[in-house]
Amino acid sequence: MLELAHSFVGQIKAGKPLSADQAMQILTANGSLLTAFMAGAQMIKEDHFGNQIKLCSIINAKSGYCSENCSFCAQSIHNQTDIAAYPLKSVDEILTGAIEAQKQGSQCFGIVTSGTRINPGNEFEQLLTAIRTIRRETTITPSASIGILDRESANALRSAGCGTYHHNLETARSFFPEICTTHSYEEDVSTIVVAKEAGMQVCCGGLFGLGESLQQRVELGMTLRELDVDSVPLNFLNPVAGTPLAEKQHLTPMDCLRVICLFRYLLPDKKITVCGGRSINLRDFQSAIFMAGASGVMVGNYLTTAGRDLQTDKQMFIDAETTSCPTQIK
């Protein structure tokens, strides 16, 4: 078992990517074989990132009223959920969020808005002003997640100082029609390409536990590898009452660790950040994410659900013997 994991690590260090069949061996591993694969994932992570982790935070800058029909989302008008809905927050509110995120030790601050896209006009100009203000008054890197993007908007974001564009594919191309039918998968892929061409880093990952197969988890990883994204946020479904997936809760902590491990093998030199759903799905195994290959974690609240207490996370970083900005947490 150790020999198999060692051979995978050697293959990756030699610059030879894993095949889909090899990837499936990670997703179906258990017991000591899974432990061996996780040890290999940690070795790969340490080759590129040492024992450092990076923190990120987000602000739900515009909530609800989304015309998309994503079956997991609390903000969709197609789903009957009880969330706060509001228009785009002011520049001062967004700046305050960025300052707080910087105090928490985050290096990246994501401004997230609901809806298919933000069209040129007052809202978009307000968003650009917020990005410029964050650049001027903080040291944190502003990121935007405002939906499907065209080249003109992408260039405007980059010119304003947006360092990273976040846009998840959510799941595999073959499973996407089961989750969303109001826009195409290719529109999401095009957004990633456009953001990269504009000169922004691209943060793109997925959400697991939607009902996708193990093969489709591999498929998503292969797609992200082909797109050469810069960082990969891994989210695990936290079912929301009123959505079609409200009763779907099938992930175990080991399932989550297998996913993290897999993505480290598939994307050895990319930032892999564990984000939404980590508390409810990983439970007592949250600290194991770093041994499975994660190089970062989202702290603070998510879009419509609360995150874990920051001091508890801080203790986890200390206990896992990681270093970097977590030491700055007040």
C-alpha positions as CSV (number, residue, x, y, z in Angstrom):
1,M,0.0,0.0,0.0
2,L,2.8,2.4,0.9
3,E,4.5,1.4,-2.4
4,L,1.4,2.4,-4.4
5,A,1.1,5.8,-2.8
6,H,4.9,6.3,-3.2
7,S,4.7,5.4,-6.9
8,F,1.9,8.0,-7.4
9,V,4.0,10.7,-5.7
10,G,7.1,9.7,-7.8
11,Q,5.0,9.9,-10.9
12,I,3.8,13.4,-10.1
13,K,7.3,14.6,-9.1
14,A,8.4,13.4,-12.5
15,G,5.8,15.6,-14.1
16,K,3.5,12.8,-15.2
17,P,-0.2,13.5,-14.3
18,L,-2.4,10.8,-12.8
19,S,-4.8,9.1,-15.1
20,A,-8.6,8.8,-14.3
21,D,-8.1,5.2,-13.3
22,Q,-5.4,6.2,-10.8
23,A,-7.5,9.0,-9.5
24,M,-10.3,6.5,-8.8
25,Q,-8.0,4.5,-6.7
26,I,-7.7,7.4,-4.3
27,L,-11.4,8.0,-4.2
28,T,-12.1,4.4,-3.3
29,A,-9.2,3.9,-0.8
30,N,-9.9,3.3,2.8
31,G,-8.0,2.2,5.9
32,S,-4.2,2.2,5.7
33,L,-4.3,2.7,1.9
34,L,-6.1,6.0,2.4
35,T,-3.7,7.0,5.1
36,A,-0.8,6.3,2.7
37,F,-2.4,8.4,0.0
38,M,-2.9,11.2,2.5
39,A,0.8,11.0,3.5
40,G,1.7,11.3,-0.2
41,A,-0.7,14.3,-0.6
42,Q,1.0,16.0,2.4
43,M,4.4,15.4,0.8
44,I,3.3,17.0,-2.5
45,K,1.8,19.9,-0.6
46,E,5.0,20.5,1.4
47,D,7.0,20.4,-1.8
48,H,5.1,23.5,-3.0
49,F,3.9,25.2,0.2
50,G,5.9,23.9,3.1
51,N,3.8,23.8,6.2
52,Q,2.2,27.2,5.5
53,I,-1.5,27.8,5.0
54,K,-3.3,30.7,3.5
55,L,-6.5,32.1,4.8
56,C,-9.3,33.8,2.8
57,S,-12.6,35.4,3.7
58,I,-15.7,36.6,1.8
59,I,-18.5,39.0,2.2
60,N,-22.0,38.4,0.8
61,A,-22.2,41.8,-0.8
62,K,-25.5,41.2,-2.6
63,S,-27.9,38.5,-1.4
64,G,-30.9,36.8,-2.9
65,Y,-33.2,37.4,-5.9
66,C,-31.0,35.2,-8.1
67,S,-32.7,34.0,-11.3
68,E,-30.5,30.9,-11.6
69,N,-32.0,27.6,-10.5
70,C,-29.0,25.9,-8.9
71,S,-30.6,23.2,-6.8
72,F,-28.3,23.7,-3.8
73,C,-28.5,27.5,-3.5
74,A,-30.4,29.3,-0.8
75,Q,-30.4,32.5,-2.9
76,S,-32.3,31.3,-5.9
77,I,-35.8,32.6,-6.5
78,H,-36.7,29.1,-7.6
79,N,-36.1,27.8,-4.0
80,Q,-38.2,28.6,-1.0
81,T,-35.7,29.6,1.7
82,D,-35.6,31.9,4.6
83,I,-32.5,34.1,4.0
84,A,-31.8,37.8,4.1
85,A,-32.1,39.4,0.7
86,Y,-30.6,42.8,0.0
87,P,-29.0,44.9,-2.8
88,L,-25.3,45.6,-3.2
89,K,-23.7,46.8,0.0
90,S,-22.1,50.2,0.1
91,V,-18.4,50.8,-0.5
92,D,-17.9,51.6,3.2
93,E,-19.6,48.3,4.3
94,I,-17.4,46.3,1.9
95,L,-14.3,48.1,3.0
96,T,-15.2,47.4,6.7
97,G,-15.4,43.7,5.8
98,A,-12.0,43.8,4.1
99,I,-10.4,45.5,7.1
100,E,-11.9,42.8,9.5
101,A,-10.7,40.0,7.2
102,Q,-7.2,41.4,7.2
103,K,-7.2,41.5,11.0
104,Q,-8.3,37.9,11.0
105,G,-5.2,37.0,9.0
106,S,-6.8,36.5,5.6
107,Q,-4.7,37.3,2.5
108,C,-7.6,37.3,0.1
109,F,-11.0,39.0,0.5
110,G,-13.8,37.9,-1.8
111,I,-16.6,40.2,-2.8
112,V,-19.5,37.9,-3.7
113,T,-22.8,38.9,-5.4
114,S,-25.8,36.9,-6.2
115,G,-27.2,36.7,-9.7
116,T,-26.1,35.5,-13.1
117,R,-23.8,38.6,-13.6
118,I,-23.5,42.3,-12.8
119,N,-24.0,44.3,-15.9
120,P,-22.2,47.6,-16.6
121,G,-23.8,50.5,-14.8
122,N,-24.1,51.9,-11.3
123,E,-23.7,48.6,-9.5
124,F,-20.6,47.6,-11.4
125,E,-19.0,51.1,-10.9
126,Q,-19.8,50.8,-7.2
127,L,-18.0,47.4,-7.1
128,L,-15.0,48.9,-8.9
129,T,-14.8,51.7,-6.4
130,A,-14.9,49.2,-3.6
131,I,-12.0,47.3,-5.1
132,R,-9.9,50.5,-5.6
133,T,-10.7,51.5,-2.0
134,I,-9.6,48.2,-0.6
135,R,-6.4,48.4,-2.6
136,R,-5.7,51.9,-1.3
137,E,-6.5,51.4,2.3
138,T,-5.6,47.8,3.1
139,T,-2.9,45.2,2.3
140,I,-5.4,42.4,1.6
141,T,-5.9,41.3,-2.0
142,P,-9.5,42.0,-3.3
143,S,-11.2,39.2,-5.1
144,A,-14.5,39.3,-7.0
145,S,-17.2,36.7,-7.6
146,I,-19.9,38.4,-9.6
147,G,-21.0,35.6,-12.0
148,I,-20.5,35.2,-15.7
149,L,-18.0,37.6,-17.1
150,D,-17.3,39.3,-20.4
151,R,-13.9,40.6,-21.6
152,E,-14.7,44.3,-21.0
153,S,-15.8,43.7,-17.5
154,A,-12.9,41.4,-16.8
155,N,-10.4,44.1,-17.9
156,A,-12.2,46.7,-15.8
157,L,-11.9,44.5,-12.7
158,R,-8.2,43.9,-13.3
159,S,-7.6,47.6,-13.9
160,A,-9.3,48.5,-10.6
161,G,-7.0,46.2,-8.8
162,C,-8.9,42.9,-8.5
163,G,-6.3,40.3,-8.0
164,T,-8.4,37.1,-8.2
165,Y,-11.6,36.2,-9.9
166,H,-13.6,33.5,-8.3
167,H,-16.0,31.4,-10.3
168,N,-16.8,27.8,-9.4
169,L,-17.7,25.2,-11.9
170,E,-19.5,23.4,-9.0
171,T,-19.5,20.0,-10.5
172,A,-18.6,17.9,-13.6
173,R,-19.8,18.9,-17.0
174,S,-21.6,15.6,-17.3
175,F,-23.6,16.2,-14.1
176,F,-24.1,20.0,-14.3
177,P,-27.6,19.7,-16.1
178,E,-28.8,17.9,-13.0
179,I,-27.9,20.9,-10.8
180,C,-28.6,23.9,-13.0
181,T,-30.4,24.5,-16.3
182,T,-30.6,28.3,-16.5
183,H,-27.1,28.7,-17.9
184,S,-24.6,26.4,-19.6
185,Y,-21.4,24.9,-18.4
186,E,-19.6,26.4,-21.2
187,E,-20.5,29.9,-20.0
188,D,-18.8,29.1,-16.7
189,V,-15.7,27.8,-18.6
190,S,-15.6,30.9,-20.8
191,T,-15.7,33.1,-17.7
192,I,-12.6,31.3,-16.3
193,V,-10.8,31.8,-19.6
194,V,-11.8,35.5,-19.9
195,A,-10.6,36.2,-16.3
196,K,-7.2,34.5,-17.0
197,E,-6.8,36.5,-20.2
198,A,-7.5,39.7,-18.4
199,G,-4.5,38.9,-16.1
200,M,-6.3,37.9,-12.9
201,Q,-5.6,34.9,-10.9
202,V,-8.5,32.4,-11.1
203,C,-10.0,30.7,-8.1
204,C,-12.3,27.9,-9.3
205,G,-13.5,24.7,-7.6
206,G,-16.6,22.8,-6.8
207,L,-19.2,21.6,-4.4
208,F,-19.4,18.0,-3.4
209,G,-22.2,15.9,-2.1
210,L,-24.7,17.0,-4.8
211,G,-25.4,13.4,-5.9
212,E,-22.5,13.3,-8.3
213,S,-20.6,10.0,-8.9
214,L,-17.0,9.3,-7.9
215,Q,-16.1,9.4,-11.6
216,Q,-17.7,12.8,-11.9
217,R,-15.6,14.1,-9.0
218,V,-12.5,13.0,-11.0
219,E,-14.0,14.6,-14.1
220,L,-14.2,17.9,-12.4
221,G,-10.6,17.6,-11.2
222,M,-9.5,16.8,-14.7
223,T,-11.3,19.8,-16.1
224,L,-9.7,22.2,-13.6
225,R,-6.3,20.7,-14.5
226,E,-7.0,21.4,-18.2
227,L,-8.0,25.0,-17.4
228,D,-4.9,25.5,-15.3
229,V,-6.7,27.4,-12.6
230,D,-4.6,29.0,-9.9
231,S,-6.5,28.0,-6.8
232,V,-9.2,25.5,-6.0
233,P,-11.8,26.0,-3.3
234,L,-13.4,22.7,-2.2
235,N,-16.9,23.0,-0.7
236,F,-19.0,20.3,0.8
237,L,-22.8,20.5,0.7
238,N,-24.5,22.0,3.7
239,P,-28.1,21.3,2.8
240,V,-30.5,24.2,3.2
241,A,-34.2,23.9,4.0
242,G,-36.3,24.9,1.0
243,T,-33.9,23.7,-1.7
244,P,-34.2,20.5,-3.7
245,L,-31.2,19.1,-2.0
246,A,-32.4,19.9,1.5
247,E,-32.5,16.2,2.5
248,K,-29.3,15.2,0.8
249,Q,-26.5,14.6,3.3
250,H,-24.4,11.6,2.3
251,L,-20.8,12.8,2.7
252,T,-18.7,11.3,5.5
253,P,-15.5,12.9,6.9
254,M,-13.5,10.3,5.0
255,D,-15.3,11.2,1.8
256,C,-14.2,14.8,2.2
257,L,-10.6,13.8,3.0
258,R,-10.6,11.6,-0.1
259,V,-11.7,14.6,-2.3
260,I,-9.0,16.9,-0.8
261,C,-6.4,14.2,-1.3
262,L,-7.5,13.6,-4.9
263,F,-7.3,17.2,-5.8
264,R,-3.8,17.6,-4.3
265,Y,-2.6,14.7,-6.6
266,L,-4.4,16.1,-9.6
267,L,-3.3,19.7,-9.0
268,P,0.0,19.3,-7.2
269,D,1.2,23.0,-7.3
270,K,-2.2,24.7,-6.9
271,K,-3.6,26.4,-3.8
272,I,-6.3,24.1,-2.4
273,T,-8.6,25.7,0.1
274,V,-11.3,24.0,2.1
275,C,-14.3,26.3,2.3
276,G,-18.1,25.9,2.8
277,G,-19.5,22.9,4.7
278,R,-16.3,21.9,6.4
279,S,-17.8,21.9,10.0
280,I,-20.9,19.9,9.2
281,N,-19.2,17.4,7.0
282,L,-15.7,16.9,8.5
283,R,-16.8,17.3,12.1
284,D,-13.9,16.0,14.3
285,F,-11.7,15.5,11.3
286,Q,-11.3,19.2,10.3
287,S,-7.6,19.4,11.3
288,A,-6.9,16.4,9.0
289,I,-7.5,18.5,5.9
290,F,-3.9,19.7,6.1
291,M,-2.6,16.1,6.2
292,A,-4.8,15.4,3.2
293,G,-3.1,18.1,1.1
294,A,-5.1,21.3,1.8
295,S,-3.0,24.5,1.7
296,G,-5.6,26.9,2.8
297,V,-8.9,27.4,4.6
298,M,-11.7,29.9,4.5
299,V,-12.4,31.6,7.8
300,G,-15.4,33.6,9.0
301,N,-18.9,33.3,7.7
302,Y,-20.0,31.9,4.3
303,L,-22.7,33.3,2.0
304,T,-25.8,32.4,3.9
305,T,-24.5,30.1,6.7
306,A,-22.3,30.9,9.7
307,G,-18.7,29.7,9.8
308,R,-16.8,28.3,12.8
309,D,-15.6,30.5,15.7
310,L,-12.3,32.1,14.7
311,Q,-10.5,31.3,17.9
312,T,-11.4,27.6,17.5
313,D,-9.9,27.7,14.0
314,K,-6.8,29.4,15.3
315,Q,-6.3,26.6,17.8
316,M,-6.7,24.1,15.0
317,F,-3.9,25.9,13.0
318,I,-1.7,25.8,16.0
319,D,-2.5,22.1,16.8
320,A,-1.8,21.1,13.2
321,E,1.6,22.9,13.4
322,T,0.9,25.1,10.4
323,T,2.5,28.5,10.0
324,S,1.9,31.8,8.1
325,C,-0.8,34.4,8.6
326,P,-2.8,32.5,11.2
327,T,-0.3,33.8,13.7
328,Q,-1.7,37.3,13.0
329,I,-5.2,36.4,14.2
330,K,-6.2,38.7,17.1
